[in-house]
Amino acid sequence: MLAAMGLIVVASVAARAQAPVEAGPVPTPPESAVERQARAAKLREVYWKSSAEWPAPQVDPGVDWRELGLLPTPPSPADDPPTPAKVELGKRLFFDPRVSGSGQIACASCHDPDLGWADGRTTAYGHSREPLKRNSPSIMNLAYMPELFWDGRASSLEDQAREVILNPSEMSATPESILASLAVVPEYRDAFREAYGSDRIDVESTAKALAAFERSVVGGRSAFDKFLRGNRQALSDEAVLGLDLFRGKARCLNCHNGPAFSDGRLHDLGLSYYGRELEDLGRYKVTNRAEDVGRFRTPSLRNITATGPYMHNGLFELSGVLNMYNAGMATLKRKPEQADDPLFPAKSPLLKPLGLTRQELNDLQAFLASLAEPKLRVRAPVLPGLDASRPR
């Protein structure tokens, strides 16, 4: 059923984008169950070794890739190292709707721990329930990303938090509303003093505390991590076969590499809907450079099965995404009136038809499922001073 739905999605996207797909490699002939089992056993031995001994991956020339692996300690600003007090304060603020101008929207409204730190929606809702244009990405493992937001316009978690807080279409707060909502709460003044040595509460200190908490939201407990740590049976045969495809024939390592399964860069996947109803020019809106039209940040694939729907517009399910990659993604075709359009987007040359069989796609999906984090129930903290901050 999922496979059929995925094929329908691909057909729909291709039709809407007027995008013929490229001819790809001829799919490999199917294996018997015995052959698959034998190949999986052999690959299990191969990937049981140190990653330095793994087979060379299939990546394009010039791609600066890193090997998959365990997540390191999250990086943090040298001038603002994390402390338990900062993280705990940031957690309270993350769940507190008083950070927003309306007093009704918290960071957790779009980044719910029960939904993989995303929101499960196609696109997010903002201030006054304004429908926003883009899907809410998970905040898990954002500490490892060099650029944030789908268009990469923030270079730090502090910048990201500040921009969301002050964006009129998102949390719609102001420096004055932050002061009026939070500074009247003695417990918050005490918490800021403990964390930062001053009870001054403003947008900057609020963004710092939120960033400290977000850096603590990291994965690293998946079946794949257990396999890397020495549990030989943590991955199923399907997942082991999928791991080999991920690094090889499926060419995923071109963009989804390193411990965070992301190169942290921006690419055009052919999904800008250029000149159509759902047009989103991506990075171009930040830089005004023609080469950035349609480019979006590579998300981490860790815990991906918990964070659907997918892509910057939230239009796709996982099986459909895999089918689109298998087809080489949509290639936009210029209309006559677009013949000389300098902004017409160019799909990344890293995208090519893959020729994966249905079984190979299922194996690849099994490997992605092995990146899922165990369900950890995160209870919202008790918020201080709710009576003091209510309008009289």
N, C-alpha and C positions, 0 to 999 in steps of 0.2 A: 504493500500500500504506500509506504513512504517513497519507494523508488518511483512509483507511478506519479505520485504528487510532484516529485522533484522534476520529472520529465515535463509535466504540464507547466510548471513554473518556468523552465528553460524555454519552452516553446512560446509561452506568453511574453517573456522578456524579449526574445529575439524578434517577435512580431512587432511589439510596441516600439522597439528601438530601430526597426528596419535594419537589422544587423545580421547579415549572413555569417555563418560560422565557417571557419577554415577547415580544410580537409586535414585529418590527423593521421597518426600512425595506425597501422592495422592492429586491432586487438589480438592479444595472444590467445591461442587455443585453450579451452578449458582443461583443468586438471582433474584427475580422479581424486577421490577422498584420500586414498593412500598416498598419492603423490603430494597432495597439499600437506598432509601430516608430516611426511618425511622432509619436505622443504622447510616447514615451520620449525621442526626439531633442529635442523641444520642452522637456520638463522638464529634460533635461540642461543645456540653455542657461540655464534659470531658476536651477537650483541651482549652476551654475558661478559665478554672481555672488556677491558678498559676502552673508553670511547676513542682513545688515541689509536686503537687497533681496529676500529670499525672501517668498513669499506668506504672508499672515497664517495662523497655524495654527488648527485647530478645537479650541478649549479652552472649557471651561464658564466662565460668569461667576464671578468671584471666585477663580479658580485663579491662584496666584502662580507662573507658569511662567518658565523660562529657555530660551533657544534652544540647540539642539544645537551642539556645537563641539568644538574640540581641548581636551584635558585641560591644565589649568594645572599649575604646580609644586605638588606636594602640600603642604597646610598642615602645620605642625608646631608644637609648643608653644614659646612664646617663651622659656620658662625652660629648655628642653631641646632646643636645635637639633640636627639630625642631624649626625653626623660619620661618616666611613668606619669608624672604630674601633667606634662604637656599632652600626652596621649589620652589620658583620662578626661582632661578638659576638652580636647578636640572631639572625643566620642560624645560627650554631652551636647556640644554645639551641633554636631552632625545630626543628632536626632531632634534638635530643638527648633520648632517652627518660628520662634521669635527672631531667628537670624534673618528671616524674610521680611519684606516690607508689609505684607498682609498679615503676618503672624500665623499663616496657615500652611506654609510650605517649608519642609525641612530638606536638608540634603538627602536624607533617607527616603524622601518621597519618590525620588527617581533612582535611588541606589539602595535598594532594600536587601539586607543580608539574606532574607528568605528567598530571594529571587536572584541569587548569585551576585549580589551587589549591583544589579541592574533593575529594570522595572517590568520586564516582560511585555512591554507595549511596542507597537510599531514605531511610533515616535513619542517623545515626551510631552507632557503638559507643563506649561509654565504659569506665570502670574495670571490670576483670574481665569485659570484653566485655558489659557491660550494654547492652541495646538502648535507645537514647535516642529521644526523641519527635519530634525535628525533623531536617530535612535539613541537612547541613553546607554553608553558603554559601561561595562562593569568597572568599578574602581579597584578591584582586586589586581594586585601587581602593577598598578600605575607607577609605583615608586621606581620601577626600572625603565620607564619610558622617557626618552630625552625630550619629546615634544608631546603636548597634550591637546585635547579636543580632536575631533575628526579631521580638522584642517590644520592641526599643529600650531595654532596661534599662541599657545602658552608654553613657556619653556620650563616651568616649575609648577609643583602642586600649589604653592602659595599663589602664583599668578592665576592658576586655574580657579582656585577657590574664590579669590577676590573678584574675578570677572563674572562668575556665576552669581555671587551675592549682589553685585551692583547692576547686573543686566536687567533693564526694565521688563524684558520679556520672560525672564527666568525668576529669580528670587526677588527682584525689584526692591532691594533695600537701598538705603542711603546711609552715609556716615551718621546723620542725625537719628535715623530710626534704630541703628545698631546701638547707639549710646542710650537712647530712650528705653529700649527694650531690655537690654542686658545690664547696663550699669546700675539700674535700680535694684538689682538682685545682689544682696550682700554675699551670698555663697559664690556667685560668679566673681565678684571682686576678690574674694579670698583665694579662689582657684587661680585667677590670673596672677595674683601676687605670688602664689606658691610656684607657679610654672615659669613666670617671666620676671619676677622680682619687682613688679609694679602692678597696681590694681587698675591701671589705665586700660579701658576697653574701647577699641576702635576697630575699623575694618582690617587694618594691618595685623593687629594682634589676633583677631578672630581668624583670619586666613592662615596665620602661622599655626595656630592650634589645630585647625581643621587639617592642614597638611601633615602635621605630626601624627594625627590619628590615621589618615589615609595611608601613610607609609607603613603603618603596622598591619594593614590588611593585605597579607601576602598568602600565597598558596604554598605548595611543596609537599602535600600529603597524599598525592594521587597514586594510583596503581603504577604509573610510569615511574614516579619517584621511588616507590618501594622496590621496583625492579632494579633501578640504578643503585639502590642502597644494598642490594644483595638478595632480595627475595626472588629467586629464580622463576617461581610460578606465579608472580604477581600479574603477568600479562598472559592473556589467552593466546592460543595459536593465531587466531584472527588478528589480534592486536600486534603480535610480533610480525606477521606478514604485512600489516598496515604500516608499521614503523619502517620496514624496509622500503615500502612504496613511498612513504613520506619523504625519505631521504634520497630516493632514487627516481623511479619512473614518473612519479607524480609531481616531481620538481618543486615540492612545497618549500624546501629549504632556501630557495631563492629569496623569499621574503619572510617566512616564518622560521627564523633560526635563533640560536642562542637559548639560554635557560628560560627566557620569558616567551619563547616561540614568536618573536617579532623582531624585525630589523629596526623598528622605531622610525621608519621612513615613510614617505608618502608616494603612492602609486595611483595611476589611472587604470581602473579595471573595466572601463567601458560602460560604467553605470551612472554617468552624469546626467542622462536623459536630456542631453543638450538640445535646446530648441523645442522642448516638449513640456508638458504640464508639470512634471515632477523635476524640472531642471534644478540641479545643484552644482555650482561650479567649483565647490571645494576650496582647495588651497588658493585658487586664483583670487578669491574675495579678500585674502589676507595680503598677497604680494602684488597683485595686478600684473603678474607675468604670464604671458600667453602659455608658456610651457607648463604652468601649474593648473590649467583648467582641468577639472575632473579628478584631481589627485586628492586622495584621502589616506589617513594614517593607517598603517598595518596594525590591527589589533592583536593582542596576545591570544593564542589558542588555548591557553590553560583554562580549565573549567568551562570550556566552550559549550558543552551540552546543557549547562544551566543558565545560559545567558541569551537564548534566542528571543525574538527573531534577529536576523543578521543583516549586515552591511549598514552603511551610514543612514539608509532610509528605512531600515527595518522591514523590508518587503519579503524576505526570504527565509525558508527553513533550511536546516543543515543539508538534507539530501538534495535540495534544489541548488544550493551553493556548490556542492561537489559536482553535480551534473554540469553546471555552468563552467567551472574550472576545467572539467574534462573536455568540454567543447572549445576551450580556449577563450571563453568569455565572448560577449557580444562585440562585434567590430562595427562601429558606427559608420554609416555610409553618407557621404555628402549629398545633399539635395542640390539641384542646379543653382539655387540662389545662395548656396553656401560654398560655391566653388572657390571663391577668393577670401573666405572668412578666416582672418588670422587667428581667431580664437577657437576654431574647430578643434576639439580635443583629439589627442593621439593616444591610443591605448598603449600600455606598457609593453615593450618588446619581450618581457619575461613571460608573457602569457601566450601559450601555444596549445593546440589540441594535444591531448595526452593519450588517447586510445585506450583508456582503462576499461576493462570489462565490468559487468555488473558485480561479479564476485570481488574484483579488486576494489571497486568503490565501497562495497560493504566492509572489506578488510580495512580500508582507510578510515571509514567511519568508526570501526571498532577501536582503532588506535586513538582517534580523537576522543572517544568515550573513556579511554584509559587515562586521560588528562583531567578527568573530573575529580573535584575535591570531595572528601567525605562531608556529609551535611553537618555543619556545626550551627546549633541554634544560638543566635546572638540576641539576647534580650535588650530592648531599649532601656537605657539608664533612667532612673528617677530624675526628673528635671527639677531644679531648685527654683523657689520663688515664683511659682505660677500665679499665686494670688497677688503678689506685689506688682506683677507686670500686666495684669489685666486692666483694661480701660475702666475707669470709674464712672 
